[in-house]
Amino acid sequence: MIDLRSDTVTWPTEEMRLAMAQAVVGDDVYGEDPTINRLEELGAQKVGKEAALFVPSGTMSNLVALLAHTRPGEEIIVGAEAHIYYYEVGGLARVAGVLPRLIDDRDGIFTAEAIEKAFRPPNPHFPETRLICLENTHNRGGGAITPVENMREIYDLAREHGLSVHLDGARIFNAAVATGCPVTDFTRYADSVTVCLSKGLSAPVGSLLTGTRDFVTRARKARKLVGGGMRQAGVLAAAGIVALEKMVDRLAEDHANARHLAGGLAVIPGMIIDPRRVQTNIVSYELTSRITDGEFLMRLLDRGVLAGSSAPQRIRMVANRMVSAADIEIALEAVRAVMACGS
Ligand SMILES: Cc1ncc(COP(=O)(O)O)c(C=O)c1O
């Protein structure tokens, strides 16, 4: 099976499995797991922050970030397509109790201009705005990269208005590898950053929430509140260390495979795709023929290819470590065959 549904389907590498088996552990809720402590130090250092917190998932990292940045009843500015708003079970409202003020992030790129328009003047009728949430790269935006320059402008704007910035950087290393910029060029323009270890970086579990020491102390308490203290999770952190140290550079292979996939799809009749918009590992395209997305996915599955749908008639394929360049050719052949008999 060629699994292009997500980069979350990646299995841990042999080196990760070995590191997991040999991990020295302790009770992390007492701060005594040396492997988790090492991962947190390494993660903080990689993204240029003072501290980091190991959490089970990107979803928990973002939720804990909201709990640490805001108080119930405050407002956050967030993209209508952002993972935090779209895919996290409404945790922002239900658990953090914040009010989302939505901006249009359909193309996956944030601008200071769009965010500034969402600001409201001080007024007794309005909630307090506290936080701007960004996502880079942007999942529903087809892996789009918000350029460093935009991040800087947004951060300056946030500072002017006394707001904080949280970056959902689940795939921030993809942005760094694709642009050739150090990851800190992006992360310096956010107060807190979520980094996922279990997507393209291939760790089996885990994310890091990074920020100042003070922020991470608050986040640690919020993690406890949502039940995320993990005891001897050094066995998981050990894989995360390998992810950060060994798996970042190879993301370029996923990007090359995604570009190749997009180029091949662009010449198949019955779909709309602009390969120039494929900047990282996510390929998103629209079916224009009579075949429905459901049928398309089922017929692909019959040919041994798994993909996903992110909206009606919108197909998503994500290049990842489990899929080789040769697999991409096979996937393209499967799409050609499905479209030839489905249009
Ligand atoms: C941009 C983004 N943020 C957060 C998450 C959540 O990560 P997790 O699945 O580990 O909860 C995802 C998952 O795909 C994502 O794409």
Ligand as a Chemical Component Dictionary entry (heavy atoms), coordinates in Angstrom:
data_LIG
# 
_chem_comp.id                   LIG 
_chem_comp.type                 NON-POLYMER 
_chem_comp.pdbx_formal_charge   0 
_chem_comp.three_letter_code    LIG 
# 
loop_
_chem_comp_atom.comp_id 
_chem_comp_atom.atom_id 
_chem_comp_atom.alt_atom_id 
_chem_comp_atom.type_symbol 
_chem_comp_atom.charge 
_chem_comp_atom.model_Cartn_x 
_chem_comp_atom.model_Cartn_y 
_chem_comp_atom.model_Cartn_z 
_chem_comp_atom.pdbx_ordinal 
LIG C1 C1 C 0 -0.721 22.197 11.464 1  
LIG C2 C2 C 0 -1.066 21.140 12.456 2  
LIG N1 N1 N 0 -1.126 21.446 13.754 3  
LIG C3 C3 C 0 -1.422 20.541 14.690 4  
LIG C4 C4 C 0 -1.671 19.231 14.349 5  
LIG C5 C5 C 0 -2.066 18.263 15.417 6  
LIG O1 O1 O 0 -1.122 17.286 15.638 7  
LIG P1 P1 P 0 -1.538 15.906 16.366 8  
LIG O2 O2 O 0 -2.150 15.060 15.295 9  
LIG O3 O3 O 0 -0.234 15.397 16.869 10 
LIG O4 O4 O 0 -2.488 16.241 17.445 11 
LIG C6 C6 C 0 -1.638 18.845 13.007 12 
LIG C7 C7 C 0 -1.904 17.460 12.626 13 
LIG O5 O5 O 0 -1.911 17.085 11.474 14 
LIG C8 C8 C 0 -1.330 19.832 12.034 15 
LIG O6 O6 O 0 -1.301 19.543 10.733 16 
# 
loop_
_chem_comp_bond.comp_id 
_chem_comp_bond.atom_id_1 
_chem_comp_bond.atom_id_2 
_chem_comp_bond.value_order 
_chem_comp_bond.pdbx_ordinal 
LIG C1 C2 SING 1  
LIG C2 N1 SING 2  
LIG C2 C8 DOUB 3  
LIG N1 C3 DOUB 4  
LIG C3 C4 SING 5  
LIG C4 C5 SING 6  
LIG C4 C6 DOUB 7  
LIG C5 O1 SING 8  
LIG O1 P1 SING 9  
LIG P1 O2 DOUB 10 
LIG P1 O3 SING 11 
LIG P1 O4 SING 12 
LIG C6 C7 SING 13 
LIG C6 C8 SING 14 
LIG C7 O5 DOUB 15 
LIG C8 O6 SING 16 
# 
